[in-house]
């Protein structure tokens, strides 16, 4: 079963195709957050390079966030449109799961982060398992200083990955027992999306397109700004 993975929760746009043999091909770009202009041509390019057609896809996997509001809307809308056109089911996976997946070989506590803007990060914690990784805390949004204090209180060796860790590196880099993942761990990866979605597809853990919803964790900036204007 071929999986089309669509990832747009961060400044990076990612598309990948893969199946039982792993990731066949992937495309990623992180330029100017032009998600809407980039995504559809990226899917077309990947299909042409792999000599596959959308009708060959058996399931559409999509990053449901948390992440950039505009990017998430573009990714979800495109994924649902492709799934509807191809009459195939969908699988939604969190951006934090995707950011943590490449670190699955680490024996440290894995802290996956996504830059939430406005001085905050989305984050969740994970541990290595025989089959990959397991999330051991629910996704939250908080200031990086508060997250750092929580990690210090646990006194456990940690690997902090994601663009939230990169942006607020000064908050984490001098902490005892804490390592910051390097550039390869910066953004969620569409290839990881395909790798995580494929075994779920084999188990038929599908979700109807109408039930695939973004994981925001907080209200959009525009709504927050409007509420602040009403109070002023």
N, C-alpha and C positions, 0 to 999 in steps of 0.2 A: 504494500500500500504506500503510495507516494504522498508525502506531506508537503504542503506549501506553508512556509512560516513567514509571518509578517510582523516586524518589530519597529515601532515608532514612538516608544514611550519617552525617549530622550532626544537630544539634538541629533543623534544618529538615526538614519533610516536603514533598515536591514531587511533583506529578503533571502530566503534559502529554500531549496528543494532537496528532499532526501527520502530515504526509505530504509529497508532492512539492511542495506549496504552502507548506511551512514549518510552523511551530507554529500550530495552529488555536486552541488554548486551553490555559491552564496554571493551576495552583493551587499556592500555596506558603504555608506558615505555619511559624513557629518559636516555638512557645509550649509551654513546660514539658516538651518532649521526649515528648509523648503520641502516639508513633508508632502504636501499636496502635489507639488510639481514633480517630485522625484519618484514617488511610490509606484504609480501605474507604469511609467516607462521602465522602471527597474524590474518589475514583474515580467514585462514583455521581453526585455533584454535577457533575463535569466532563461526564459522559455526558449528563446531563439538559440542561445548558446548551448543549451542541453538537448536541443531538438525535441523538446516535449511541448505538448499543448495543454491548455488548462483542463481540457476534458480528461486528461490522464491523471489529474490530481484526485486523490481519494478522500482527503480531509484538509481543511484549512485551519492552521493554528495561528493564534494571534496573541501578542503581548497585551494584557489587560491593565497594566499599570501596577503600582502608581507611577506617575510621571507627568510629562507636559500635557496640559489639557488639550491643546490644539493637536499635538501629535497623536495622542490617544484617539481622539475623535476621527482623525483621518485614517488611522490604521484600522480601527474597528469598522468604520463605514466601508472601507475598501474590502476588508476581509469578508464582511457579510455579503457584499455585492458579488464577490467571486463565488462564495459558497452557494448563494441563491442561484446564480447563473449556471453553476456546474452541478447543482442539486446534490451537494455533499455536506456532511456534518462539520461541526466546528469543535475546537478545543481551545480554551483560554488558559494562559499561564501567566503568573505574576512576573513583572520585571525584576523583582528582587530574587526570585527563584533563578531567573536566567543569569543575573549578574553573579550569583553565588556558584552556579554550576561549574564554571571552569576551575574553581578553587577546590573541587571535590576531593583532590588527592592530599589536601593539607590535613595534618593532625590537629591543627589549632581550631579554636572556635572561630567559625566564619561569620563575619558581620557584613552583610550585604547592604549597600547604600545606594540611593538615587537622589541626586540633587533636587530638592523641592522648591528652590528659590526662596526669596524673602528670609534668608538666614536660617533655613531649616533643611533637614534631610529626612527622606523616607528610609526606614531600615527594618531589618529582621535578622535573626541569628539562625545559624545552621551548624550541623555536625556531619562529618563524613560517615557514611554507612557502606555496607557491602555493595549495595546497588547504586551508590552515587552520593546524594546528600539528603538530609532530612531537616525540614524547618522545625525549630524548637520554640519559636516565639512568633506571635502574630505581628503583621506589619504595623508600624507606628510612624508617626511624624513628630519630630522634636528638634530642638536646637542641637547642633553638634556638640556643644559643651556639655549638655545634659547627658547625651549618649556616652561621651568620654567618661563622665563621672560614674555612670552605671558600669562601664567596663572596668574602671579602676576599682570599684567596690567588689567586683567578683574576683579580682586578682588572678585572671586566667590568661594564658597566651592566646592572642587573637590575631586573625588576618582580616583586615578591613578592606573591602573591595568596593568598586563602583565609583561613579563620578562624584558622589557626595564626599567620599573619602579623599578624592583627588582635589576637590575644590577647597576643602577645609583640612588640608594635610597638616597645617601648623597646629591644629587642635589635637591630632592623634600621633604625630611623628615622634614626639619626645616622651611618649608614655612607655612605661616599663612593660615589656612583653607584648607590645602591639606592633605589628608590621602592616604597612600599607601596600596593597597590591599595586603592581606597576601598570604601565599603559595598556597591556593586554587584558587587564581586568577592569577597564574604564567603563565600558557601556555593555548593556545586555546585548547578546549576540543572537542573530537569527538562526545560526547553525545550532546553537544550544537549544533554541526553541524547537527545531525539528527533532533533535535527539531526545528531548524530554517528551515531546508529543507523540512520537511514533509508538512507544510501548503502550501508552494510554489508548492510542487508536486501535492497537491489536486487542486490547481488553474491551474495546467498544465503549470507552468512557467519554462519550460524546455529549455535547450540549447543544440544544436547539439554538439557532442563530438569534432568535428573539430573546433568549435568556443570557446571552453573552453581554456582560455589562462591564464598564470600566471600574477599576478600583481607585477611587480618587483620594480617600482619607481626609480630605478637607474641601471646603467650598472653592469654586473657581475664583481667581483674583478679581474678575470683573464684578462678581456678586459681592465679594468682601468690600471692594471700593464703593459700590453703590450703597451698601449698608452703612459704611462710615460717613458717606455724604448725607444720608438721611438723618444720622444722629447729630450732624454739625449744624 
